[in-house]
Structures are given as structure tokens and as C-alpha cells.
Amino acid sequence: MKIAFFRFIAILLLVIPGVLATYGFLAMKDSVFAQFSSPEAHVQWGKFALGFVCFAAGVSFIGGWIFFRDRKRNYVAPRFKAKRKKS
């Protein structure tokens, strides 16, 4: 039971940033398309900026998580491997 709970928490840690990035992308898309919907419309800069921040935060979290996992399993190029301390 304990392992299943921790796996559920791990899945939530990846789903929440994914939903955040999806919302950000859709907000940016909606703000740009709103400009072309009518001749008097203008760009919704606030919605676009919020969408950009949400998209960047979600994508960077998921990308960082994948990079950390790959570094731990030695799937990365030598230049990205952790530096060893010289003694």
C-alpha cells in the first residue's frame, strides 16, 4: 500500500506541471487568435504573459526531471555528467 501511494504522488508530480504547460500553451494560443477574430480586437498581453510563464515553468520542470533521471542512469553525454571532486 505504501509503495502504491508513493507512485501516485510521483505521477502527480509529473501530471501537474504537464497540465500547467498545457494551460500556458492554450492561453498563449487564445490570446494570439483573439487578435485575428475581429478587426477591433487587440492582443491580450496579460493572458499571453501568464501563459508564457506557465508554459515555461511546466516544460522546464519536466525537462529538468528527465535530465536528472538520465544523469542518474548515465544516459547523458560526457559533458553533462556530474563532476567528480579531485582529492
PyMOL Python script that loads the backbone (N, CA, C, O; Angstrom):
from pymol import cmd

cmd.read_pdbstr("""\
ATOM      1  N   MET A   1       0.822  -1.194   0.000  1.00  0.00           N
ATOM      2  CA  MET A   1       0.000   0.000   0.000  1.00  0.00           C
ATOM      3  C   MET A   1       0.865   1.257   0.000  1.00  0.00           C
ATOM      4  O   MET A   1       0.550   2.249  -0.657  1.00  0.00           O
ATOM      5  N   LYS A   2       1.965   1.188   0.754  1.00  0.00           N
ATOM      6  CA  LYS A   2       2.837   2.355   0.863  1.00  0.00           C
ATOM      7  C   LYS A   2       3.496   2.691  -0.478  1.00  0.00           C
ATOM      8  O   LYS A   2       3.620   3.861  -0.842  1.00  0.00           O
ATOM      9  N   ILE A   3       3.919   1.651  -1.209  1.00  0.00           N
ATOM     10  CA  ILE A   3       4.582   1.868  -2.489  1.00  0.00           C
ATOM     11  C   ILE A   3       3.596   2.449  -3.508  1.00  0.00           C
ATOM     12  O   ILE A   3       3.958   3.325  -4.293  1.00  0.00           O
ATOM     13  N   ALA A   4       2.361   1.964  -3.495  1.00  0.00           N
ATOM     14  CA  ALA A   4       1.363   2.471  -4.431  1.00  0.00           C
ATOM     15  C   ALA A   4       1.083   3.954  -4.164  1.00  0.00           C
ATOM     16  O   ALA A   4       0.889   4.723  -5.106  1.00  0.00           O
ATOM     17  N   PHE A   5       1.061   4.356  -2.911  1.00  0.00           N
ATOM     18  CA  PHE A   5       0.841   5.758  -2.564  1.00  0.00           C
ATOM     19  C   PHE A   5       1.974   6.631  -3.076  1.00  0.00           C
ATOM     20  O   PHE A   5       1.734   7.709  -3.621  1.00  0.00           O
ATOM     21  N   PHE A   6       3.213   6.167  -2.903  1.00  0.00           N
ATOM     22  CA  PHE A   6       4.356   6.951  -3.359  1.00  0.00           C
ATOM     23  C   PHE A   6       4.403   7.035  -4.888  1.00  0.00           C
ATOM     24  O   PHE A   6       4.812   8.058  -5.436  1.00  0.00           O
ATOM     25  N   ARG A   7       3.998   5.990  -5.565  1.00  0.00           N
ATOM     26  CA  ARG A   7       3.937   6.033  -7.026  1.00  0.00           C
ATOM     27  C   ARG A   7       2.863   7.008  -7.499  1.00  0.00           C
ATOM     28  O   ARG A   7       3.046   7.700  -8.500  1.00  0.00           O
ATOM     29  N   PHE A   8       1.747   7.061  -6.780  1.00  0.00           N
ATOM     30  CA  PHE A   8       0.695   8.015  -7.108  1.00  0.00           C
ATOM     31  C   PHE A   8       1.189   9.442  -6.938  1.00  0.00           C
ATOM     32  O   PHE A   8       0.907  10.299  -7.775  1.00  0.00           O
ATOM     33  N   ILE A   9       1.917   9.704  -5.870  1.00  0.00           N
ATOM     34  CA  ILE A   9       2.495  11.031  -5.640  1.00  0.00           C
ATOM     35  C   ILE A   9       3.487  11.372  -6.755  1.00  0.00           C
ATOM     36  O   ILE A   9       3.520  12.509  -7.226  1.00  0.00           O
ATOM     37  N   ALA A  10       4.294  10.395  -7.179  1.00  0.00           N
ATOM     38  CA  ALA A  10       5.265  10.630  -8.254  1.00  0.00           C
ATOM     39  C   ALA A  10       4.557  10.959  -9.574  1.00  0.00           C
ATOM     40  O   ALA A  10       5.006  11.829 -10.321  1.00  0.00           O
ATOM     41  N   ILE A  11       3.468  10.272  -9.854  1.00  0.00           N
ATOM     42  CA  ILE A  11       2.706  10.563 -11.068  1.00  0.00           C
ATOM     43  C   ILE A  11       2.114  11.972 -10.997  1.00  0.00           C
ATOM     44  O   ILE A  11       2.114  12.698 -11.991  1.00  0.00           O
ATOM     45  N   LEU A  12       1.613  12.354  -9.826  1.00  0.00           N
ATOM     46  CA  LEU A  12       1.065  13.708  -9.680  1.00  0.00           C
ATOM     47  C   LEU A  12       2.138  14.771  -9.878  1.00  0.00           C
ATOM     48  O   LEU A  12       1.860  15.843 -10.416  1.00  0.00           O
ATOM     49  N   LEU A  13       3.364  14.478  -9.445  1.00  0.00           N
ATOM     50  CA  LEU A  13       4.450  15.442  -9.620  1.00  0.00           C
ATOM     51  C   LEU A  13       4.785  15.665 -11.088  1.00  0.00           C
ATOM     52  O   LEU A  13       5.374  16.690 -11.432  1.00  0.00           O
ATOM     53  N   LEU A  14       4.430  14.741 -11.949  1.00  0.00           N
ATOM     54  CA  LEU A  14       4.656  14.938 -13.383  1.00  0.00           C
ATOM     55  C   LEU A  14       3.407  15.423 -14.110  1.00  0.00           C
ATOM     56  O   LEU A  14       3.514  16.128 -15.113  1.00  0.00           O
ATOM     57  N   VAL A  15       2.228  15.057 -13.621  1.00  0.00           N
ATOM     58  CA  VAL A  15       0.996  15.455 -14.295  1.00  0.00           C
ATOM     59  C   VAL A  15       0.695  16.933 -14.062  1.00  0.00           C
ATOM     60  O   VAL A  15       0.263  17.622 -14.986  1.00  0.00           O
ATOM     61  N   ILE A  16       0.914  17.429 -12.855  1.00  0.00           N
ATOM     62  CA  ILE A  16       0.597  18.826 -12.544  1.00  0.00           C
ATOM     63  C   ILE A  16       1.404  19.794 -13.414  1.00  0.00           C
ATOM     64  O   ILE A  16       0.808  20.710 -13.980  1.00  0.00           O
ATOM     65  N   PRO A  17       2.737  19.643 -13.554  1.00  0.00           N
ATOM     66  CA  PRO A  17       3.450  20.541 -14.478  1.00  0.00           C
ATOM     67  C   PRO A  17       3.031  20.358 -15.938  1.00  0.00           C
ATOM     68  O   PRO A  17       3.067  21.311 -16.716  1.00  0.00           O
ATOM     69  N   GLY A  18       2.636  19.143 -16.311  1.00  0.00           N
ATOM     70  CA  GLY A  18       2.151  18.922 -17.671  1.00  0.00           C
ATOM     71  C   GLY A  18       0.857  19.661 -17.944  1.00  0.00           C
ATOM     72  O   GLY A  18       0.682  20.238 -19.017  1.00  0.00           O
ATOM     73  N   VAL A  19      -0.044  19.647 -16.984  1.00  0.00           N
ATOM     74  CA  VAL A  19      -1.296  20.387 -17.125  1.00  0.00           C
ATOM     75  C   VAL A  19      -1.014  21.884 -17.137  1.00  0.00           C
ATOM     76  O   VAL A  19      -1.637  22.630 -17.894  1.00  0.00           O
ATOM     77  N   LEU A  20      -0.078  22.324 -16.304  1.00  0.00           N
ATOM     78  CA  LEU A  20       0.297  23.738 -16.266  1.00  0.00           C
ATOM     79  C   LEU A  20       0.862  24.193 -17.616  1.00  0.00           C
ATOM     80  O   LEU A  20       0.515  25.267 -18.106  1.00  0.00           O
ATOM     81  N   ALA A  21       1.725  23.380 -18.207  1.00  0.00           N
ATOM     82  CA  ALA A  21       2.300  23.720 -19.509  1.00  0.00           C
ATOM     83  C   ALA A  21       1.222  23.722 -20.593  1.00  0.00           C
ATOM     84  O   ALA A  21       1.245  24.565 -21.491  1.00  0.00           O
ATOM     85  N   THR A  22       0.293  22.797 -20.514  1.00  0.00           N
ATOM     86  CA  THR A  22      -0.795  22.754 -21.484  1.00  0.00           C
ATOM     87  C   THR A  22      -1.674  23.994 -21.377  1.00  0.00           C
ATOM     88  O   THR A  22      -2.050  24.590 -22.387  1.00  0.00           O
ATOM     89  N   TYR A  23      -1.999  24.376 -20.145  1.00  0.00           N
ATOM     90  CA  TYR A  23      -2.799  25.591 -19.956  1.00  0.00           C
ATOM     91  C   TYR A  23      -2.058  26.815 -20.500  1.00  0.00           C
ATOM     92  O   TYR A  23      -2.665  27.676 -21.137  1.00  0.00           O
ATOM     93  N   GLY A  24      -0.765  26.891 -20.253  1.00  0.00           N
ATOM     94  CA  GLY A  24       0.024  28.016 -20.747  1.00  0.00           C
ATOM     95  C   GLY A  24       0.025  28.097 -22.254  1.00  0.00           C
ATOM     96  O   GLY A  24      -0.112  29.180 -22.823  1.00  0.00           O
ATOM     97  N   PHE A  25       0.181  26.955 -22.906  1.00  0.00           N
ATOM     98  CA  PHE A  25       0.171  26.932 -24.367  1.00  0.00           C
ATOM     99  C   PHE A  25      -1.179  27.381 -24.906  1.00  0.00           C
ATOM    100  O   PHE A  25      -1.247  28.173 -25.846  1.00  0.00           O
ATOM    101  N   LEU A  26      -2.254  26.873 -24.311  1.00  0.00           N
ATOM    102  CA  LEU A  26      -3.590  27.243 -24.777  1.00  0.00           C
ATOM    103  C   LEU A  26      -3.892  28.715 -24.519  1.00  0.00           C
ATOM    104  O   LEU A  26      -4.564  29.355 -25.329  1.00  0.00           O
ATOM    105  N   ALA A  27      -3.408  29.263 -23.405  1.00  0.00           N
ATOM    106  CA  ALA A  27      -3.625  30.684 -23.119  1.00  0.00           C
ATOM    107  C   ALA A  27      -2.889  31.558 -24.128  1.00  0.00           C
ATOM    108  O   ALA A  27      -3.431  32.563 -24.587  1.00  0.00           O
ATOM    109  N   MET A  28      -1.662  31.183 -24.475  1.00  0.00           N
ATOM    110  CA  MET A  28      -0.926  31.944 -25.487  1.00  0.00           C
ATOM    111  C   MET A  28      -1.629  31.865 -26.839  1.00  0.00           C
ATOM    112  O   MET A  28      -1.756  32.868 -27.541  1.00  0.00           O
ATOM    113  N   LYS A  29      -2.077  30.679 -27.193  1.00  0.00           N
ATOM    114  CA  LYS A  29      -2.773  30.496 -28.471  1.00  0.00           C
ATOM    115  C   LYS A  29      -4.059  31.322 -28.515  1.00  0.00           C
ATOM    116  O   LYS A  29      -4.339  31.979 -29.519  1.00  0.00           O
ATOM    117  N   ASP A  30      -4.828  31.294 -27.454  1.00  0.00           N
ATOM    118  CA  ASP A  30      -6.079  32.044 -27.417  1.00  0.00           C
ATOM    119  C   ASP A  30      -5.849  33.551 -27.504  1.00  0.00           C
ATOM    120  O   ASP A  30      -6.605  34.265 -28.163  1.00  0.00           O
ATOM    121  N   SER A  31      -4.802  34.025 -26.836  1.00  0.00           N
ATOM    122  CA  SER A  31      -4.554  35.468 -26.868  1.00  0.00           C
ATOM    123  C   SER A  31      -4.105  35.929 -28.256  1.00  0.00           C
ATOM    124  O   SER A  31      -4.440  37.037 -28.674  1.00  0.00           O
ATOM    125  N   VAL A  32      -3.365  35.107 -28.962  1.00  0.00           N
ATOM    126  CA  VAL A  32      -2.937  35.482 -30.321  1.00  0.00           C
ATOM    127  C   VAL A  32      -4.109  35.375 -31.293  1.00  0.00           C
ATOM    128  O   VAL A  32      -4.293  36.248 -32.141  1.00  0.00           O
ATOM    129  N   PHE A  33      -4.906  34.305 -31.174  1.00  0.00           N
ATOM    130  CA  PHE A  33      -6.038  34.134 -32.091  1.00  0.00           C
ATOM    131  C   PHE A  33      -7.128  35.158 -31.836  1.00  0.00           C
ATOM    132  O   PHE A  33      -7.892  35.473 -32.749  1.00  0.00           O
ATOM    133  N   ALA A  34      -7.224  35.691 -30.615  1.00  0.00           N
ATOM    134  CA  ALA A  34      -8.232  36.710 -30.321  1.00  0.00           C
ATOM    135  C   ALA A  34      -7.961  37.987 -31.112  1.00  0.00           C
ATOM    136  O   ALA A  34      -8.884  38.745 -31.407  1.00  0.00           O
ATOM    137  N   GLN A  35      -6.713  38.220 -31.449  1.00  0.00           N
ATOM    138  CA  GLN A  35      -6.370  39.412 -32.228  1.00  0.00           C
ATOM    139  C   GLN A  35      -6.966  39.334 -33.627  1.00  0.00           C
ATOM    140  O   GLN A  35      -7.376  40.351 -34.186  1.00  0.00           O
ATOM    141  N   PHE A  36      -7.014  38.150 -34.185  1.00  0.00           N
ATOM    142  CA  PHE A  36      -7.480  37.988 -35.567  1.00  0.00           C
ATOM    143  C   PHE A  36      -8.971  37.703 -35.671  1.00  0.00           C
ATOM    144  O   PHE A  36      -9.499  37.599 -36.779  1.00  0.00           O
ATOM    145  N   SER A  37      -9.657  37.576 -34.548  1.00  0.00           N
ATOM    146  CA  SER A  37     -11.075  37.225 -34.594  1.00  0.00           C
ATOM    147  C   SER A  37     -11.955  38.387 -35.057  1.00  0.00           C
ATOM    148  O   SER A  37     -12.966  38.170 -35.724  1.00  0.00           O
ATOM    149  N   SER A  38     -11.582  39.601 -34.712  1.00  0.00           N
ATOM    150  CA  SER A  38     -12.351  40.758 -35.172  1.00  0.00           C
ATOM    151  C   SER A  38     -11.392  41.902 -35.475  1.00  0.00           C
ATOM    152  O   SER A  38     -10.290  41.939 -34.928  1.00  0.00           O
ATOM    153  N   PRO A  39     -11.789  42.831 -36.333  1.00  0.00           N
ATOM    154  CA  PRO A  39     -10.884  43.924 -36.717  1.00  0.00           C
ATOM    155  C   PRO A  39     -10.527  44.863 -35.563  1.00  0.00           C
ATOM    156  O   PRO A  39      -9.444  45.448 -35.563  1.00  0.00           O
ATOM    157  N   GLU A  40     -11.413  45.015 -34.584  1.00  0.00           N
ATOM    158  CA  GLU A  40     -11.151  45.942 -33.482  1.00  0.00           C
ATOM    159  C   GLU A  40     -10.416  45.286 -32.312  1.00  0.00           C
ATOM    160  O   GLU A  40     -10.065  45.970 -31.350  1.00  0.00           O
ATOM    161  N   ALA A  41     -10.182  43.995 -32.376  1.00  0.00           N
ATOM    162  CA  ALA A  41      -9.556  43.287 -31.251  1.00  0.00           C
ATOM    163  C   ALA A  41      -8.077  43.634 -31.151  1.00  0.00           C
ATOM    164  O   ALA A  41      -7.459  44.069 -32.123  1.00  0.00           O
ATOM    165  N   HIS A  42      -7.532  43.439 -29.984  1.00  0.00           N
ATOM    166  CA  HIS A  42      -6.118  43.683 -29.743  1.00  0.00           C
ATOM    167  C   HIS A  42      -5.518  42.481 -29.018  1.00  0.00           C
ATOM    168  O   HIS A  42      -6.244  41.617 -28.526  1.00  0.00           O
ATOM    169  N   VAL A  43      -4.213  42.433 -28.958  1.00  0.00           N
ATOM    170  CA  VAL A  43      -3.531  41.324 -28.302  1.00  0.00           C
ATOM    171  C   VAL A  43      -3.741  41.446 -26.795  1.00  0.00           C
ATOM    172  O   VAL A  43      -3.615  42.529 -26.224  1.00  0.00           O
ATOM    173  N   GLN A  44      -4.058  40.337 -26.172  1.00  0.00           N
ATOM    174  CA  GLN A  44      -4.245  40.297 -24.717  1.00  0.00           C
ATOM    175  C   GLN A  44      -2.894  39.971 -24.079  1.00  0.00           C
ATOM    176  O   GLN A  44      -2.563  38.806 -23.857  1.00  0.00           O
ATOM    177  N   TRP A  45      -2.124  41.015 -23.791  1.00  0.00           N
ATOM    178  CA  TRP A  45      -0.753  40.824 -23.333  1.00  0.00           C
ATOM    179  C   TRP A  45      -0.681  40.154 -21.963  1.00  0.00           C
ATOM    180  O   TRP A  45       0.232  39.368 -21.708  1.00  0.00           O
ATOM    181  N   GLY A  46      -1.622  40.451 -21.089  1.00  0.00           N
ATOM    182  CA  GLY A  46      -1.612  39.830 -19.757  1.00  0.00           C
ATOM    183  C   GLY A  46      -1.811  38.328 -19.831  1.00  0.00           C
ATOM    184  O   GLY A  46      -1.099  37.566 -19.176  1.00  0.00           O
ATOM    185  N   LYS A  47      -2.777  37.906 -20.626  1.00  0.00           N
ATOM    186  CA  LYS A  47      -3.039  36.476 -20.794  1.00  0.00           C
ATOM    187  C   LYS A  47      -1.876  35.790 -21.491  1.00  0.00           C
ATOM    188  O   LYS A  47      -1.519  34.661 -21.154  1.00  0.00           O
ATOM    189  N   PHE A  48      -1.287  36.475 -22.462  1.00  0.00           N
ATOM    190  CA  PHE A  48      -0.141  35.896 -23.157  1.00  0.00           C
ATOM    191  C   PHE A  48       1.054  35.734 -22.211  1.00  0.00           C
ATOM    192  O   PHE A  48       1.724  34.702 -22.241  1.00  0.00           O
ATOM    193  N   ALA A  49       1.326  36.733 -21.379  1.00  0.00           N
ATOM    194  CA  ALA A  49       2.450  36.665 -20.449  1.00  0.00           C
ATOM    195  C   ALA A  49       2.238  35.573 -19.404  1.00  0.00           C
ATOM    196  O   ALA A  49       3.164  34.827 -19.087  1.00  0.00           O
ATOM    197  N   LEU A  50       1.012  35.476 -18.866  1.00  0.00           N
ATOM    198  CA  LEU A  50       0.715  34.419 -17.900  1.00  0.00           C
ATOM    199  C   LEU A  50       0.860  33.051 -18.543  1.00  0.00           C
ATOM    200  O   LEU A  50       1.392  32.127 -17.928  1.00  0.00           O
ATOM    201  N   GLY A  51       0.391  32.917 -19.769  1.00  0.00           N
ATOM    202  CA  GLY A  51       0.534  31.654 -20.492  1.00  0.00           C
ATOM    203  C   GLY A  51       1.984  31.296 -20.735  1.00  0.00           C
ATOM    204  O   GLY A  51       2.371  30.134 -20.609  1.00  0.00           O
ATOM    205  N   PHE A  52       2.791  32.293 -21.083  1.00  0.00           N
ATOM    206  CA  PHE A  52       4.210  32.031 -21.318  1.00  0.00           C
ATOM    207  C   PHE A  52       4.914  31.564 -20.048  1.00  0.00           C
ATOM    208  O   PHE A  52       5.728  30.641 -20.082  1.00  0.00           O
ATOM    209  N   VAL A  53       4.593  32.208 -18.928  1.00  0.00           N
ATOM    210  CA  VAL A  53       5.203  31.820 -17.650  1.00  0.00           C
ATOM    211  C   VAL A  53       4.784  30.406 -17.265  1.00  0.00           C
ATOM    212  O   VAL A  53       5.620  29.609 -16.840  1.00  0.00           O
ATOM    213  N   CYS A  54       3.500  30.086 -17.409  1.00  0.00           N
ATOM    214  CA  CYS A  54       3.019  28.741 -17.080  1.00  0.00           C
ATOM    215  C   CYS A  54       3.646  27.696 -17.998  1.00  0.00           C
ATOM    216  O   CYS A  54       4.056  26.630 -17.538  1.00  0.00           O
ATOM    217  N   PHE A  55       3.720  27.994 -19.283  1.00  0.00           N
ATOM    218  CA  PHE A  55       4.315  27.060 -20.234  1.00  0.00           C
ATOM    219  C   PHE A  55       5.795  26.832 -19.932  1.00  0.00           C
ATOM    220  O   PHE A  55       6.258  25.691 -19.919  1.00  0.00           O
ATOM    221  N   ALA A  56       6.532  27.908 -19.692  1.00  0.00           N
ATOM    222  CA  ALA A  56       7.967  27.785 -19.415  1.00  0.00           C
ATOM    223  C   ALA A  56       8.214  27.029 -18.111  1.00  0.00           C
ATOM    224  O   ALA A  56       9.134  26.215 -18.033  1.00  0.00           O
ATOM    225  N   ALA A  57       7.401  27.292 -17.092  1.00  0.00           N
ATOM    226  CA  ALA A  57       7.582  26.603 -15.810  1.00  0.00           C
ATOM    227  C   ALA A  57       7.299  25.109 -15.944  1.00  0.00           C
ATOM    228  O   ALA A  57       8.055  24.288 -15.424  1.00  0.00           O
ATOM    229  N   GLY A  58       6.235  24.755 -16.625  1.00  0.00           N
ATOM    230  CA  GLY A  58       5.892  23.347 -16.785  1.00  0.00           C
ATOM    231  C   GLY A  58       6.908  22.578 -17.606  1.00  0.00           C
ATOM    232  O   GLY A  58       7.324  21.483 -17.229  1.00  0.00           O
ATOM    233  N   VAL A  59       7.308  23.158 -18.730  1.00  0.00           N
ATOM    234  CA  VAL A  59       8.275  22.475 -19.600  1.00  0.00           C
ATOM    235  C   VAL A  59       9.641  22.374 -18.931  1.00  0.00           C
ATOM    236  O   VAL A  59      10.312  21.350 -19.056  1.00  0.00           O
ATOM    237  N   SER A  60      10.064  23.419 -18.223  1.00  0.00           N
ATOM    238  CA  SER A  60      11.375  23.366 -17.570  1.00  0.00           C
ATOM    239  C   SER A  60      11.386  22.355 -16.422  1.00  0.00           C
ATOM    240  O   SER A  60      12.401  21.695 -16.200  1.00  0.00           O
ATOM    241  N   PHE A  61      10.273  22.221 -15.689  1.00  0.00           N
ATOM    242  CA  PHE A  61      10.229  21.220 -14.619  1.00  0.00           C
ATOM    243  C   PHE A  61      10.325  19.808 -15.184  1.00  0.00           C
ATOM    244  O   PHE A  61      11.092  18.987 -14.681  1.00  0.00           O
ATOM    245  N   ILE A  62       9.555  19.525 -16.222  1.00  0.00           N
ATOM    246  CA  ILE A  62       9.573  18.181 -16.807  1.00  0.00           C
ATOM    247  C   ILE A  62      10.924  17.905 -17.463  1.00  0.00           C
ATOM    248  O   ILE A  62      11.455  16.800 -17.346  1.00  0.00           O
ATOM    249  N   GLY A  63      11.483  18.899 -18.150  1.00  0.00           N
ATOM    250  CA  GLY A  63      12.810  18.722 -18.758  1.00  0.00           C
ATOM    251  C   GLY A  63      13.895  18.506 -17.721  1.00  0.00           C
ATOM    252  O   GLY A  63      14.780  17.675 -17.919  1.00  0.00           O
ATOM    253  N   GLY A  64      13.842  19.238 -16.621  1.00  0.00           N
ATOM    254  CA  GLY A  64      14.815  19.050 -15.550  1.00  0.00           C
ATOM    255  C   GLY A  64      14.688  17.697 -14.898  1.00  0.00           C
ATOM    256  O   GLY A  64      15.694  17.084 -14.539  1.00  0.00           O
ATOM    257  N   TRP A  65      13.466  17.217 -14.736  1.00  0.00           N
ATOM    258  CA  TRP A  65      13.256  15.905 -14.137  1.00  0.00           C
ATOM    259  C   TRP A  65      13.825  14.807 -15.038  1.00  0.00           C
ATOM    260  O   TRP A  65      14.472  13.877 -14.554  1.00  0.00           O
ATOM    261  N   ILE A  66      13.586  14.914 -16.343  1.00  0.00           N
ATOM    262  CA  ILE A  66      14.122  13.923 -17.279  1.00  0.00           C
ATOM    263  C   ILE A  66      15.646  13.976 -17.306  1.00  0.00           C
ATOM    264  O   ILE A  66      16.300  12.933 -17.337  1.00  0.00           O
ATOM    265  N   PHE A  67      16.215  15.173 -17.296  1.00  0.00           N
ATOM    266  CA  PHE A  67      17.672  15.314 -17.296  1.00  0.00           C
ATOM    267  C   PHE A  67      18.285  14.716 -16.025  1.00  0.00           C
ATOM    268  O   PHE A  67      19.304  14.029 -16.097  1.00  0.00           O
ATOM    269  N   PHE A  68      17.682  14.968 -14.876  1.00  0.00           N
ATOM    270  CA  PHE A  68      18.192  14.423 -13.617  1.00  0.00           C
ATOM    271  C   PHE A  68      18.125  12.897 -13.629  1.00  0.00           C
ATOM    272  O   PHE A  68      19.060  12.229 -13.187  1.00  0.00           O
ATOM    273  N   ARG A  69      17.022  12.344 -14.135  1.00  0.00           N
ATOM    274  CA  ARG A  69      16.872  10.887 -14.200  1.00  0.00           C
ATOM    275  C   ARG A  69      17.900  10.277 -15.149  1.00  0.00           C
ATOM    276  O   ARG A  69      18.506   9.255 -14.827  1.00  0.00           O
ATOM    277  N   ASP A  70      18.105  10.894 -16.320  1.00  0.00           N
ATOM    278  CA  ASP A  70      19.066  10.372 -17.278  1.00  0.00           C
ATOM    279  C   ASP A  70      20.492  10.495 -16.760  1.00  0.00           C
ATOM    280  O   ASP A  70      21.320   9.622 -17.020  1.00  0.00           O
ATOM    281  N   ARG A  71      20.791  11.564 -16.034  1.00  0.00           N
ATOM    282  CA  ARG A  71      22.133  11.712 -15.459  1.00  0.00           C
ATOM    283  C   ARG A  71      22.385  10.632 -14.412  1.00  0.00           C
ATOM    284  O   ARG A  71      23.493  10.103 -14.313  1.00  0.00           O
ATOM    285  N   LYS A  72      21.367  10.309 -13.639  1.00  0.00           N
ATOM    286  CA  LYS A  72      21.496   9.292 -12.603  1.00  0.00           C
ATOM    287  C   LYS A  72      21.738   7.914 -13.214  1.00  0.00           C
ATOM    288  O   LYS A  72      22.443   7.094 -12.627  1.00  0.00           O
ATOM    289  N   ARG A  73      21.159   7.651 -14.390  1.00  0.00           N
ATOM    290  CA  ARG A  73      21.298   6.356 -15.053  1.00  0.00           C
ATOM    291  C   ARG A  73      22.412   6.343 -16.100  1.00  0.00           C
ATOM    292  O   ARG A  73      22.545   5.367 -16.838  1.00  0.00           O
ATOM    293  N   ASN A  74      23.205   7.398 -16.175  1.00  0.00           N
ATOM    294  CA  ASN A  74      24.329   7.521 -17.116  1.00  0.00           C
ATOM    295  C   ASN A  74      23.887   7.431 -18.573  1.00  0.00           C
ATOM    296  O   ASN A  74      24.540   6.765 -19.376  1.00  0.00           O
ATOM    297  N   TYR A  75      22.790   8.091 -18.921  1.00  0.00           N
ATOM    298  CA  TYR A  75      22.323   8.148 -20.299  1.00  0.00           C
ATOM    299  C   TYR A  75      22.737   9.433 -20.998  1.00  0.00           C
ATOM    300  O   TYR A  75      22.400   9.620 -22.168  1.00  0.00           O
ATOM    301  N   VAL A  76      23.450  10.320 -20.329  1.00  0.00           N
ATOM    302  CA  VAL A  76      23.777  11.620 -20.903  1.00  0.00           C
ATOM    303  C   VAL A  76      25.182  11.610 -21.490  1.00  0.00           C
ATOM    304  O   VAL A  76      25.981  10.714 -21.216  1.00  0.00           O
ATOM    305  N   ALA A  77      25.466  12.617 -22.298  1.00  0.00           N
ATOM    306  CA  ALA A  77      26.788  12.760 -22.893  1.00  0.00           C
ATOM    307  C   ALA A  77      27.815  13.068 -21.794  1.00  0.00           C
ATOM    308  O   ALA A  77      27.446  13.540 -20.719  1.00  0.00           O
ATOM    309  N   PRO A  78      29.097  12.804 -22.059  1.00  0.00           N
ATOM    310  CA  PRO A  78      30.116  13.037 -21.026  1.00  0.00           C
ATOM    311  C   PRO A  78      30.175  14.473 -20.517  1.00  0.00           C
ATOM    312  O   PRO A  78      30.505  14.693 -19.351  1.00  0.00           O
ATOM    313  N   ARG A  79      29.866  15.446 -21.353  1.00  0.00           N
ATOM    314  CA  ARG A  79      29.947  16.831 -20.887  1.00  0.00           C
ATOM    315  C   ARG A  79      28.850  17.176 -19.879  1.00  0.00           C
ATOM    316  O   ARG A  79      28.976  18.169 -19.162  1.00  0.00           O
ATOM    317  N   PHE A  80      27.771  16.378 -19.804  1.00  0.00           N
ATOM    318  CA  PHE A  80      26.699  16.634 -18.855  1.00  0.00           C
ATOM    319  C   PHE A  80      26.796  15.796 -17.589  1.00  0.00           C
ATOM    320  O   PHE A  80      25.983  15.964 -16.680  1.00  0.00           O
ATOM    321  N   LYS A  81      27.765  14.904 -17.510  1.00  0.00           N
ATOM    322  CA  LYS A  81      27.890  14.074 -16.322  1.00  0.00           C
ATOM    323  C   LYS A  81      28.391  14.912 -15.151  1.00  0.00           C
ATOM    324  O   LYS A  81      29.077  15.919 -15.333  1.00  0.00           O
ATOM    325  N   ALA A  82      28.035  14.475 -13.953  1.00  0.00           N
ATOM    326  CA  ALA A  82      28.416  15.208 -12.748  1.00  0.00           C
ATOM    327  C   ALA A  82      29.932  15.191 -12.592  1.00  0.00           C
ATOM    328  O   ALA A  82      30.583  14.181 -12.859  1.00  0.00           O
ATOM    329  N   LYS A  83      30.482  16.311 -12.161  1.00  0.00           N
ATOM    330  CA  LYS A  83      31.922  16.432 -11.978  1.00  0.00           C
ATOM    331  C   LYS A  83      32.348  15.732 -10.692  1.00  0.00           C
ATOM    332  O   LYS A  83      31.674  15.834  -9.667  1.00  0.00           O
ATOM    333  N   ARG A  84      33.457  15.031 -10.754  1.00  0.00           N
ATOM    334  CA  ARG A  84      33.991  14.384  -9.554  1.00  0.00           C
ATOM    335  C   ARG A  84      34.951  15.319  -8.851  1.00  0.00           C
ATOM    336  O   ARG A  84      35.678  16.087  -9.481  1.00  0.00           O
ATOM    337  N   LYS A  85      34.940  15.237  -7.537  1.00  0.00           N
ATOM    338  CA  LYS A  85      35.861  16.050  -6.755  1.00  0.00           C
ATOM    339  C   LYS A  85      37.246  15.402  -6.795  1.00  0.00           C
ATOM    340  O   LYS A  85      37.401  14.194  -6.617  1.00  0.00           O
ATOM    341  N   LYS A  86      38.247  16.257  -7.037  1.00  0.00           N
ATOM    342  CA  LYS A  86      39.622  15.762  -7.053  1.00  0.00           C
ATOM    343  C   LYS A  86      40.169  15.841  -5.633  1.00  0.00           C
ATOM    344  O   LYS A  86      40.087  16.877  -4.975  1.00  0.00           O
ATOM    345  N   SER A  87      40.731  14.714  -5.174  1.00  0.00           N
ATOM    346  CA  SER A  87      41.272  14.716  -3.815  1.00  0.00           C
ATOM    347  C   SER A  87      42.759  14.595  -3.764  1.00  0.00           C
ATOM    348  O   SER A  87      43.341  14.584  -2.679  1.00  0.00           O
TER     349      SER A  87
END
""", "prot")
cmd.dss("prot")
cmd.show_as("cartoon", "prot")
cmd.util.cbc("prot")
cmd.orient("prot")
